[in-house]
Amino acid sequence: MAEPVNLNRFRKDQARAEKKARANQNAVKFGRNKAEKQLDRSRLENAKRDLDGHQNEP
Protein backbone atom coordinates (compact mmCIF):
# COMPACT_ATOMS: atom_id res chain seq x y z
CA MET A 1 0.00 0.00 0.00
CA ALA A 2 1.25 3.48 -0.84
CA GLU A 3 2.03 6.15 1.69
CA PRO A 4 -0.71 8.72 2.29
CA VAL A 5 -0.02 12.10 0.69
CA ASN A 6 -0.77 15.39 2.38
CA LEU A 7 -2.62 17.28 -0.34
CA ASN A 8 -1.99 20.69 1.21
CA ARG A 9 1.74 20.05 1.19
CA PHE A 10 1.53 18.78 -2.39
CA ARG A 11 -0.30 21.94 -3.52
CA LYS A 12 2.18 24.20 -1.75
CA ASP A 13 5.16 22.35 -3.23
CA GLN A 14 3.62 22.55 -6.68
CA ALA A 15 2.97 26.30 -6.29
CA ARG A 16 6.57 26.84 -5.14
CA ALA A 17 7.90 24.94 -8.15
CA GLU A 18 5.79 27.01 -10.55
CA LYS A 19 6.87 30.24 -8.87
CA LYS A 20 10.52 29.19 -9.06
CA ALA A 21 10.17 28.31 -12.77
CA ARG A 22 8.55 31.70 -13.48
CA ALA A 23 11.31 33.47 -11.56
CA ASN A 24 13.96 31.65 -13.58
CA GLN A 25 12.27 32.63 -16.84
CA ASN A 26 12.17 36.27 -15.75
CA ALA A 27 15.81 36.15 -14.71
CA VAL A 28 16.76 34.98 -18.18
CA LYS A 29 14.46 37.49 -19.86
CA PHE A 30 15.20 40.61 -17.81
CA GLY A 31 18.26 39.85 -15.73
CA ARG A 32 21.53 41.60 -16.38
CA ASN A 33 24.50 41.72 -14.09
CA LYS A 34 25.99 44.88 -12.67
CA ALA A 35 28.82 45.03 -15.22
CA GLU A 36 26.41 44.92 -18.16
CA LYS A 37 24.25 47.69 -16.67
CA GLN A 38 27.32 49.84 -16.01
CA LEU A 39 28.61 49.26 -19.56
CA ASP A 40 25.28 50.36 -21.06
CA ARG A 41 25.21 53.42 -18.80
CA SER A 42 28.74 54.45 -19.81
CA ARG A 43 27.96 53.94 -23.52
CA LEU A 44 24.88 56.14 -23.16
CA GLU A 45 26.88 58.87 -21.41
CA ASN A 46 29.55 58.77 -24.13
CA ALA A 47 26.92 59.03 -26.87
CA LYS A 48 25.30 62.01 -25.12
CA ARG A 49 28.64 63.74 -24.71
CA ASP A 50 29.54 63.17 -28.37
CA LEU A 51 26.14 64.45 -29.50
CA ASP A 52 26.47 67.58 -27.36
CA GLY A 53 29.93 68.14 -28.84
CA HIS A 54 28.51 68.19 -32.36
CA GLN A 55 25.85 70.81 -31.66
CA ASN A 56 26.21 74.22 -33.23
CA GLU A 57 26.08 77.18 -30.90
CA PRO A 58 23.66 79.91 -32.08
Secondary structure, DSSP 4 states (H G I P E B T S, - for coil): -PPP--HHHHHHHHHHHHHHHHHHHHHHHH---HHHHHHHHHHHHHHHHHHHHTPPP-
